Amino acid sequence: MAITNQQVVERTFLQPLYADPYFPDHVLDKGTAILLRLCERIEAEQPADLTALYALTWSATEEFNLLEEEFEAAGSEIETVAREEIAEDFSFVASAYGFADADAEQLIATRDW
């Protein structure tokens, strides 16, 4: 499914992390794919409220939880800078789809990083 939200189409997810050699691009690419799948799900399912949105973002957060092992295998980790950037991109997604009032911590409440 092609993403139709122009804000999302123009966004480069995790951009500051790509500029830092500490974060391996091949793992960041998987993180970007998670965020794009989240956007596709939001467009397909059109959550009616924050509860429905959070269910989608928690699922995507679980995927990031699994990605932590790949960061570690590559000599990296989801540390403070990465956590903040990932959280910012989740907040951007929520806002881009009309959920500007979404709580940033609640969007990624299922994280273990």
Summary of the structure (lengths in Angstrom):
residues: 113
radius of gyration: 13.4
end to end distance: 29.4
largest distance: 40.2
contacts: 326
relative contact order: 0.19
helix: 66%
strand: 0%
